[in-house]
Amino acid sequence: LVGFNHSIYYTSVDLPWLKNVLNTYSDLSTLVTTKVEITDEASATGLFLRTEIKGMENWDVSNWTSMYGLFDSDKPIKSDLSYWDVSNVEDFRLAMQLETTDPNINNWDVSKATNMSGFFSTSSENKYIEGMDLSEWNVSKVTNCSGFFGGITNWPESKKPNFTNCSSD
């Protein structure tokens, strides 16, 4: 289960099991998996606290409704998340608390999202933000987007989501 560098390698796991492993092995530095099963009752909240994750690009997250606090890490994401189907996610609170890495989420379908508060709750030093273009995101159902941009001040206005039902300040 745990190798010399405190890493875990699996191809398919269910979310409750994965959360248990991540909580049990507090010194885990790397997780490699290609598929995570989630049930309606399961929550991904805080799943990847300070853990480097690899192999997420093929995960089926199409039935997830919450990504609250999903990523809270100073470790880079080594996966392209552009293919994730997040079209059923309503809660994106504190979802991308990443210090480094461009998770490539420009084309996500966030049309069911209602809460995106603190989405990028990160330092203002984050350089990957400058290249992101979320202007095409449909955020018409979002009613809570307070602190969406965290401390980020270098993001061009033309690339930001167009919130109409809330204030992102």
C-alpha positions in Angstrom: 0.0 0.0 0.0 2.6 2.6 1.0 6.0 2.6 -0.7 9.3 4.1 0.3 8.2 7.6 -0.8 4.8 7.3 0.8 2.9 7.0 -2.4 -0.3 5.0 -3.3 -0.9 3.5 -6.7 -4.4 2.2 -7.6 -6.5 2.0 -10.8 -10.0 2.1 -9.3 -11.2 3.0 -5.8 -14.4 4.2 -4.2 -14.5 7.6 -2.6 -15.2 6.6 1.0 -12.2 4.2 0.9 -10.0 6.8 -0.7 -10.9 9.4 2.0 -10.1 6.8 4.7 -6.7 6.2 3.2 -5.9 9.9 2.9 -6.9 10.4 6.5 -5.0 7.4 7.8 -1.7 8.1 6.0 -1.1 11.7 7.0 2.5 11.6 5.5 1.2 10.6 2.1 2.8 12.8 -0.5 1.6 11.3 -3.8 -1.5 9.6 -4.9 -1.8 7.9 -8.3 -5.2 6.6 -9.5 -7.2 6.6 -12.7 -10.8 6.1 -11.4 -12.7 7.1 -8.3 -16.3 5.9 -7.7 -18.6 8.2 -5.8 -22.1 7.6 -4.6 -24.8 10.3 -4.0 -24.1 10.1 -0.3 -20.4 10.6 -0.6 -18.7 13.9 -0.4 -15.4 14.9 -1.9 -15.0 17.8 0.6 -11.3 18.3 1.5 -10.3 15.1 -0.4 -6.9 16.3 -1.5 -5.6 18.3 1.4 -1.9 19.0 0.7 -1.4 15.8 -1.4 0.0 15.6 -4.9 -2.4 13.9 -7.2 -1.7 12.2 -10.5 -4.0 10.4 -12.9 -7.2 12.4 -12.3 -7.8 13.2 -16.0 -9.8 10.0 -16.5 -12.0 10.2 -13.4 -15.7 10.1 -14.0 -17.1 12.9 -11.8 -20.3 13.3 -13.8 -22.5 12.5 -10.9 -20.8 14.7 -8.3 -22.9 17.5 -7.0 -20.3 19.1 -4.7 -16.7 19.9 -5.1 -16.7 22.0 -1.9 -13.1 22.3 -0.6 -11.9 19.6 -3.1 -8.4 21.0 -3.7 -6.4 22.6 -0.9 -2.8 22.1 -1.8 0.5 23.7 -2.3 1.3 20.6 -4.4 0.8 20.7 -8.2 -1.9 18.9 -10.0 -0.3 16.6 -12.6 -3.5 16.1 -14.5 -5.5 17.9 -17.2 -9.0 18.4 -15.8 -10.4 19.8 -19.0 -12.3 16.5 -19.7 -14.0 16.4 -16.3 -17.8 16.5 -16.7 -18.8 18.8 -13.8 -22.2 19.6 -15.3 -24.1 18.4 -12.2 -22.0 20.2 -9.6 -23.9 22.9 -7.7 -21.4 23.6 -4.9 -17.9 24.8 -5.9 -17.1 26.6 -2.6 -13.3 26.7 -2.0 -12.8 24.2 -4.9 -9.5 25.4 -6.3 -7.3 26.4 -3.4 -4.1 25.7 -5.4 -0.8 27.6 -5.2 0.7 26.2 -8.4 -0.6 24.5 -11.5 -3.1 25.3 -14.2 -5.8 22.6 -13.9 -7.2 23.6 -17.4 -10.8 24.2 -16.4 -11.7 26.8 -19.0 -14.2 24.6 -20.8 -16.0 23.3 -17.7 -19.9 23.3 -17.8 -20.7 25.0 -14.5 -24.3 25.9 -15.5 -25.8 24.2 -12.5 -23.5 25.9 -10.0 -25.2 28.0 -7.3 -22.3 28.5 -4.9 -18.8 29.5 -6.0 -17.7 31.5 -3.0 -13.9 31.4 -2.5 -13.5 29.3 -5.6 -9.9 30.5 -6.0 -9.1 31.0 -2.4 -5.4 31.4 -2.9 -2.5 33.8 -2.7 -2.3 36.8 -5.0 1.1 35.4 -6.3 -0.6 32.7 -8.4 0.7 33.1 -11.9 -1.4 30.3 -13.6 -4.5 32.4 -13.2 -3.4 34.9 -15.8 -3.8 32.4 -18.6 -7.2 31.1 -17.6 -10.2 32.3 -19.6 -13.5 31.6 -17.8 -15.5 34.3 -19.6 -17.6 31.7 -21.4 -18.7 30.0 -18.2 -22.5 30.1 -17.7 -22.7 31.3 -14.1 -26.3 32.6 -14.4 -27.5 30.4 -11.5 -24.7 31.4 -9.1 -26.1 33.3 -6.2 -23.0 33.2 -3.9 -19.7 34.2 -5.5 -18.2 36.2 -2.6 -14.4 35.9 -2.6 -14.4 34.0 -5.9 -11.1 35.5 -6.9 -9.5 35.2 -3.4 -6.5 37.5 -3.3 -5.9 37.3 -7.0 -5.4 40.8 -8.6 -3.7 40.0 -11.8 -6.6 38.4 -13.7 -7.7 40.3 -16.8 -11.3 41.5 -16.5 -12.1 40.1 -20.0 -11.3 36.6 -18.8 -13.4 36.5 -15.7 -16.8 34.8 -15.4 -19.7 37.3 -15.8 -21.5 37.0 -12.5 -24.9 38.7 -12.6 -26.7 37.5 -9.5 -23.9 38.0 -6.9 -20.8 40.1 -6.2 -17.4 38.5 -6.4 -15.7 41.0 -4.2 
